Amino acid sequence: MNNFAEKLLIWFDRHGRHDLPWQQERTPYRVWVSEIMLQQTQVATVIPYFNRFMARFPDVRTLAAAAEDDVFSHWSGLGYYARARNLHRAAKIIVEQHDGVVPTTIEQISALPGIGPSTAGAILAQACNQRHPILDGNVKRVLSRYYGFTTWPGEKHTETQLWNRADELTPDKRVADYTQAIMDLGATLCTRRNPRCGDCPVENDCAAAATGQVHVIPATKPKRGLPTKDATFMMVQNSSGQVLLVKRPPTGIWGGLWTLPEVPPNENPAQWSHRVLGVALNESRTLPPFRHTFSHFHLNIKPIYSISTQRGHVMDDGAYSWYNLAETSKLGLPTPVKRLLQQLDNKETS
Ligand code: SF4
């Protein structure tokens, strides 16, 4: 047996959890239900739910025959109801395709709804003592730290490496205990915040502990690039030099602020301006586009400058107003609009 497994099992014998309800009478059905309940929920919360669930649905056939509402009512409070729905669907499949017996090959059990590779391995290791690695969130954290992997564990290459290491470390003997032990280590000592390395059986070999990186491993998921949106702003000045502004509705982006009229996507700016703003554009030109970044998206702004020979009918609409440039400094303006009006004031539009 490898060093890691050996140390872990010695620790497990002394400090691990041995009296969990699903550790008594370890049938594939009971272990399966417990594993599904434990996917997003802590052990202490799961125990009373597990006991109630087993009292009502003691076997696969009872679960398969139950009404969905009945299953949900025994799940109520655990959250993530897709788990209950999948459990129920899987029970029906087991009755229809496996004669009511939970399958015990990794291929067949993995094919059931809601059972991924790690859950399948955990069920078969614990209920049947079959040798399969597991890699749930806790184990990813433990192994990332133990091996000093600094990349995000959900990243494809890192995940493959973690599966390989998890496989190497899984012993041939006592695999049920080992599986429980590595889950316990992640849940009780190698916790996300404030891990208790001083009590950890593998501290001497742990790369993160040796290099002081316990608090930065595992790496968090890299932020995805922000989405981008495009906006065309009309900078229309009348013959008196006034600029046309529009007050945004109170909610949404720039709620209640004054901005330049924005041409809806797929509209021709001149036609839209004529139809909606009642202005006839002269000498239009596109100014250099620029980007404004919000917390959740980038806005690519294309400003179009134009002079209007008409005042337009928009004065009748409370949302639109012509303003002298000097007055605009008293208005609530978003930064990019302020910047564009500044350009107008500096006559940078010619
Ligand atoms: S030494 Fe600390 S970081 Fe390393 S496996 Fe143990 S608890 Fe986790």
Residues whose N, C-alpha, C, O or C-beta is under 5 A from the ligand:
A	BS01	SF4	V142 R145 Y146 L189 C190 P195 R196 C197 C200 V202 E203 C206 A208 A209 V214
